[in-house]
Each structure stands twice: as structure tokens, then as C-alpha cells.
Amino acid sequence: MKLWNMKFEGTPKICVPLMGKTLTEVLSEIETLAEKPIDFFEWRVDAFTENPITYIEKIKTAVGAKPLLCTVRTVAEGGNSPLSFEDYEKLLSNLIESGFCNIIDIELSCGQECVERLVETARKNSVGIIISKHDFLNTPSRSEIAETLVKMKNLGADLPKFAVMPSDKKDVAELLLATFKASERVGAVITMSMGEVGRVSRMVGGFFGSAVTFAAGVSASAPGQINSEKLSKIIGKIDR
């Protein structure tokens, strides 16, 4: 599978969030992380307090050749954005059509019709698509996780993404087995078990079919993220 000039096979790609509230803060993050082992950046637009459309070109220019994933994480999915579904769709459409967003994150919870419209817009603009779901309370059953990932793929996701919160090691194992089950059916997916208990999933997820792992940069965007340099070394050792 080749997407955005990256092959999502073998070693998982490392994505690091940009969590700055202002353009100055985001540019500072990019400069600090410039030499770190990072495959692409996730711009957390929901953390940004300025007009994202005004500054996306400058952020993409600073990122350079590495792909830029644009994410507007809503409050319901663990983020900061209080936008209505209508305003959420409008903002994502504007990010896609700006010409500077390489990959867009679309939350499954915005509803099937909204997802389908955004997928169509992304396809027209040659923007890669992640369809995502986050459960900060539980780890659903193995079959539910796998079927949700398959549903996302059928809706048009290049990479379906599901993040869950474990209560114990068994939940982490269920997430990893669901990842394997889904990836056998639809190819590369993105999964992670969050928090301290789930940290191991960020290290070994690639063995089960998770193509991307999210690491902490200047700051973390989710509980359990590991420093990108440390995570890169761990994944390298696992590969060897």
C-alpha cells in the first residue's frame, strides 16, 4: 500500500502531534522536532486558537516534505473543539480545499452522511483519508473493534483508526488481536490502546497490522504517548 509517498508496510510510521495554540508556538515545535525520527506531523487544529486557514500554508511550508495530517478533534472524541457537526464539516472541507493538507482525519461520530461528503471532497483534492474513532472509557469487544475498522474502510478510509482505553492487560491483548483480525481483511489500519497500561500497543502494534504509531513531540496529544526518539529505538529493536 502506497499513500502520500509512504509505504504503509513493515515498520510502523511515526506521527507526532503539533499542539501549539498560536502560529509562533507551532513553528517553534516544528523547529524543535526537525531532526527527530518523525515520518509525518499531525497538526491538532482543535488546539489552535488562531484562524487555521489563514496560517496553514505557513505551517505546511515549515513542515516541508513531510506529510501534514490535519485533525480537528472534538470534545466528544477527547479533543478541544466544541464545533457543531455543521461547522466541523465546514472547517474540514476548508482544510482539505486549502491545498496544504496532505491527510485529513474525519471522525466517524460526525455521522455517515457527513463522512461520505468529506471523503468525496478529500478524493477530489487528492487528500489522504483517516477515519477515526476514540473510546476514552472502555475497550470494546474484539469483534466490535474489528468490524468498526472494516466499516471505516468501506466508507472510504485509506487508514481506519480506532483508539481505546484499557482497564487491564487483557484489554490490550483484545485490541491487538482485533487489529490483526481487521488488517487481515482490509490491509493497514491504525490502532492504539491508550494510557500507561496500553503503552505497549504503541510499540508492538505494527506486528499486528497497525501501520502508524503516534508519539509525543514537544507535548503529547493523548495519554500513553512515548517520546518519538525512544519509540523509534524500541521499534527498531523489535524489527531486528
C-alpha positions in Angstrom: 0.0 0.0 0.0 1.5 3.3 -1.0 0.0 6.6 0.2 1.3 10.1 0.3 4.7 8.9 -0.9 4.9 6.5 2.0 4.6 2.7 2.1 2.4 1.6 5.0 4.0 -1.8 5.2 6.6 -3.2 7.6 7.9 -0.8 10.2 5.1 1.5 11.5 5.4 5.1 10.6 5.8 7.6 13.5 3.5 10.6 13.6 4.0 13.4 16.1 1.3 16.0 17.1 1.8 19.8 16.8 -0.2 21.1 19.8 0.7 24.8 19.7 -2.0 27.4 20.3 -0.5 30.0 18.0 1.4 30.1 14.8 4.6 31.1 16.7 4.2 28.1 19.1 3.5 25.6 16.2 6.5 26.9 14.2 8.7 26.6 17.3 7.5 23.0 17.7 8.4 22.1 14.1 11.8 23.7 14.5 12.5 21.7 17.7 11.4 18.5 16.2 13.1 19.0 12.8 15.9 16.4 13.4 13.8 13.9 15.3 12.8 10.4 13.9 9.4 11.5 12.6 7.6 10.3 9.4 4.8 12.9 9.4 3.2 15.5 11.6 -0.4 15.8 12.9 -1.5 19.4 13.3 -4.1 19.4 16.0 -6.2 22.2 14.7 -8.5 22.0 17.7 -5.7 23.2 19.9 -5.0 26.2 17.7 -6.6 29.5 18.8 -6.0 31.4 15.6 -7.6 31.1 12.2 -6.2 27.8 10.8 -7.0 28.6 7.2 -5.0 31.8 7.4 -1.9 30.0 8.6 -2.0 26.5 7.1 0.3 27.5 4.2 3.0 28.7 6.6 2.7 25.6 8.7 2.9 23.3 5.7 5.9 25.3 4.4 7.7 24.8 7.8 6.9 21.1 7.8 8.5 20.8 4.3 8.5 17.5 2.5 6.9 15.5 5.4 3.2 15.0 5.0 0.8 17.1 7.2 -2.2 15.4 8.8 -4.9 17.9 9.8 -7.0 16.9 12.8 -9.9 18.7 14.4 -10.5 16.6 17.4 -13.9 17.3 19.0 -14.6 17.3 22.7 -16.6 14.1 22.4 -13.6 12.4 21.0 -11.1 13.7 23.6 -10.2 17.0 21.9 -10.8 20.7 22.3 -13.2 21.5 19.5 -16.8 22.3 20.6 -17.9 22.8 16.9 -21.4 21.6 15.8 -21.4 18.9 13.1 -22.2 21.5 10.5 -19.3 23.8 11.5 -17.0 20.8 11.9 -17.7 19.7 8.3 -17.2 23.2 7.0 -13.8 23.5 8.7 -12.6 20.2 7.4 -13.8 21.0 3.9 -11.8 24.3 4.0 -8.7 22.5 5.3 -9.0 19.9 2.5 -9.5 22.5 -0.2 -6.7 24.7 1.0 -4.2 22.7 -1.0 -1.8 22.4 2.0 -3.4 19.4 3.9 -1.9 16.1 2.8 -4.1 13.9 5.1 -7.4 14.7 6.8 -8.7 13.0 10.0 -12.5 12.5 9.8 -14.3 11.4 12.9 -16.8 8.6 12.4 -19.0 10.1 15.0 -19.9 13.1 12.8 -22.4 10.7 11.0 -22.3 8.6 7.9 -23.6 11.3 5.5 -21.0 13.9 6.8 -18.3 11.3 6.5 -19.3 10.4 2.9 -19.3 14.1 1.9 -15.9 14.8 3.4 -14.5 11.6 1.8 -15.7 12.8 -1.6 -14.2 16.2 -1.0 -10.9 14.7 0.0 -10.8 12.4 -3.0 -11.5 15.3 -5.4 -8.5 17.1 -3.8 -6.2 14.1 -3.7 -6.0 14.3 0.1 -5.4 11.1 2.1 -8.2 10.0 4.5 -8.1 8.7 8.1 -11.5 7.9 9.6 -11.2 7.7 13.3 -13.0 6.7 16.5 -11.9 7.1 20.1 -13.2 5.4 23.2 -11.7 7.0 26.3 -13.8 4.9 28.7 -13.6 1.3 27.6 -12.2 -1.3 25.2 -15.0 -2.7 23.1 -15.0 -6.4 22.2 -12.6 -7.7 19.7 -15.3 -8.2 17.1 -16.7 -4.7 17.6 -13.3 -3.1 17.1 -12.6 -5.1 14.0 -16.0 -4.5 12.5 -15.7 -0.8 13.1 -12.4 -0.7 11.3 -13.9 -2.6 8.4 -16.8 -0.1 8.3 -14.4 2.8 8.2 -12.6 1.2 5.3 -15.8 0.7 3.4 -16.7 4.3 4.0 -13.6 5.3 2.1 -10.8 5.5 4.7 -7.3 4.9 3.4 -6.4 4.2 7.0 -9.1 3.4 9.6 -8.2 4.4 13.1 -9.5 3.2 16.5 -8.1 4.2 19.9 -9.4 2.7 23.1 -8.9 2.8 26.8 -7.9 -0.4 28.6 -8.7 -1.4 32.1 -6.1 -4.2 32.2 -3.6 -6.2 30.1 -6.4 -8.4 28.7 -8.0 -5.3 27.1 -4.7 -4.5 25.4 -4.5 -8.0 24.1 -8.0 -7.8 22.7 -7.1 -4.5 20.9 -4.1 -6.1 19.3 -6.0 -9.2 18.2 -8.7 -7.1 16.8 -6.1 -5.1 14.9 -4.7 -8.3 13.4 -8.2 -9.5 12.5 -9.1 -6.3 10.8 -5.8 -5.8 8.9 -6.2 -9.3 7.5 -9.4 -8.2 5.9 -8.7 -4.6 4.9 -5.0 -4.0 5.0 -3.2 -1.3 7.0 -5.1 0.2 9.9 -4.2 2.4 12.9 -4.9 1.3 16.5 -3.7 2.0 19.9 -4.6 1.2 23.5 -4.2 4.4 25.5 -2.8 5.2 28.9 0.0 3.6 30.8 -1.4 0.1 30.6 -1.7 0.4 26.8 1.7 1.9 26.1 3.0 -1.5 24.8 0.5 -1.3 21.9 2.3 1.8 20.6 5.5 -0.3 20.5 4.3 -3.6 19.1 1.2 -2.6 17.1 3.0 -2.9 13.8 3.4 -6.6 14.4 -0.4 -6.9 14.5 -1.1 -4.7 11.5 -1.2 -1.1 12.9 0.7 1.0 10.3 1.1 4.2 12.3 2.1 4.9 15.9 1.6 8.3 17.5 4.5 9.6 19.6 5.0 12.6 21.8 6.8 15.6 20.4 7.2 18.7 22.4 4.0 17.6 24.1 1.6 14.7 23.9 -1.9 14.7 22.4 -3.2 11.5 24.1 -2.4 9.5 27.3 0.4 7.0 27.0 2.3 8.5 24.1 6.0 7.8 24.2 8.8 10.2 23.2 9.5 9.9 19.4 13.2 9.2 19.8 12.7 6.5 22.4 9.8 4.9 20.5 11.9 4.9 17.2 14.7 3.0 19.0 12.2 0.5 20.6 10.5 -0.2 17.2 13.9 -0.6 15.6 14.9 -3.2 18.1 11.7 -5.1 17.6 12.2 -5.1 13.9 15.7 -6.5 14.3 
